[in-house]
Amino acid sequence: MHCYRYITVQRRRHELQSTNDSSSFTPVLLPQTSSCVLRGSGATVLWVPAGGHGISRSHRGPPQRYRHQTRSSHAPSHGRGRGRRRCVRRRPYELQKIAADMFGMEAALYVPTGTMSNLIAVMVHCRERGDEMIVGDLSHIHVYEQGGSAQLAGVHSATVTTLSDGTFDLDQLISKIRHGYPDPHYPRSRLVCVENTHNIQGGRVLPLSFLQELRSVADNFGLTVHMDGARVMNAAVALGVQPSAILQHCHSVSVCLSKGLGAPVGTVLGGSKDFIQRAVRARKALGGGMRQSGVLAAAGKIALSDMIGRMKEDHRNTKSFAQALLQCDPPMYQVDLTTVESNILRFRLRDAHMSPAEFCERMAGIDEEEVKALGQGVQVLMFPHVGGTVRAVWHLGISEEDTQLAIQKAHFVAHQHKLKSIRAA
Ligand SMILES: Cc1ncc(COP(=O)(O)O)c(C=O)c1O
């Protein structure tokens, strides 16, 4: 029988183990599936993260009492809830309070996704149509969010060149600020966005000195600073500091509870009280004000309380995989170890005869030769990435043992490729 293992960017196996969490719904692991179960108060909620339909069905159907508490999106709901339902609704507030304290910010807001969270931040910071934000040209906000800030918020973007460490040149930033405003030819520069860790640049951690200097430039020119901190907890772990030590330099932050933190869903947006009050309105307008968020927040609380510490493991596994690629015989992989700082690895293939897409396909596929050589089939999901690189990401559910299997597979693929080239020559 083949054994299938996954290292994956898109398909994740979420493991959320039982804890002493004070909420009455406790996520537990459903092995080998993409599902997670929330248990408590006599109800069992099957939670299907990818492609699921939001909230939740029980195996046997939740008790009537629970249905009333959660109010699925199909249930009629009029006016503000009372009684039991309130205890479920209260829970996002606990999560938001925990998050705000952790971020060192006045308030926080639970939203469905990182993309929506970033968009809300842009909408709140840039209040007038035609306001401008300055972003890195390789930032997630600029590259992967469909220009939502322009489409939906009427906000114009100017870009600065993203450097290989995820920062940008502050003189270039200053040159992009619209010093001509209020001349009617120009938009008004309001906001600068940073990303930490930097996704496209391979999980690079922004240096605290950069953030400090950036904030001082922003203060000088009356700009606000938003951090797309989808993976800022990885940055905090990599630097060995509290998240608030990073976030003290920002006016707002968006932190994903999924990704490395392993919650099935959710992002928390942090900022000042006034910022969050306005964010609540923007979230509602974008359709993100979910009645069901109390149940989802139970997993989010565990993500913040229990999952940050274990990120070290992801960073360690990422590094050992990177080192093993360099030691591969035959030499097929190019890695700059100095750039491996968190849970994302980008590497190149030395042989132009194998493209990143072919390589990823090979890592994901299993053939008989492999089963014979390794004693089992190992399926590793990676991603052909920008600039001819391959991207691999470690997260909850990818163990040291999985990493060793992925190393074996990468070495096997290199070996097989060499034999093929020899035969073809
Ligand atoms: C840096 C960064 N920001 C924002 C997002 C968007 O998050 P979501 O997929 O929850 O919308 C991602 C997703 O990969 C990301 O990597």
The ligand as a Tripos MOL2 file, in Angstrom:
@<TRIPOS>MOLECULE
LIG
   16    16     1     0     0
SMALL
NO_CHARGES

@<TRIPOS>ATOM
      1 C1          1.0200   37.9830    2.9190 C.3       1 LIG1
      2 C2         -0.4090   37.6160    2.6940 C.ar      1 LIG1
      3 N1         -1.3630   38.5190    2.9240 N.ar      1 LIG1
      4 C3         -2.6650   38.2460    2.7490 C.ar      1 LIG1
      5 C4         -3.0610   37.0110    2.3290 C.ar      1 LIG1
      6 C5         -4.5350   36.7610    2.0790 C.3       1 LIG1
      7 O1         -5.0770   35.9070    3.0000 O.3       1 LIG1
      8 P1         -6.4580   35.1290    2.6580 P.3       1 LIG1
      9 O2         -6.0880   33.9930    1.7800 O.co2     1 LIG1
     10 O3         -6.9660   34.7250    4.0020 O.co2     1 LIG1
     11 O4         -7.3590   36.1080    1.9820 O.co2     1 LIG1
     12 C6         -2.1060   36.0200    2.0700 C.ar      1 LIG1
     13 C7         -2.5190   34.6930    1.6060 C.2       1 LIG1
     14 O5         -1.7290   33.8650    1.2500 O.2       1 LIG1
     15 C8         -0.7350   36.3320    2.2540 C.ar      1 LIG1
     16 O6          0.2240   35.4390    2.0060 O.3       1 LIG1
@<TRIPOS>BOND
     1     1     2 1
     2     2     3 ar
     3     2    15 ar
     4     3     4 ar
     5     4     5 ar
     6     5     6 1
     7     5    12 ar
     8     6     7 1
     9     7     8 1
    10     8     9 2
    11     8    10 1
    12     8    11 1
    13    12    13 1
    14    12    15 ar
    15    13    14 2
    16    15    16 1
@<TRIPOS>SUBSTRUCTURE
     1 LIG1         1 GROUP 0 **** ****
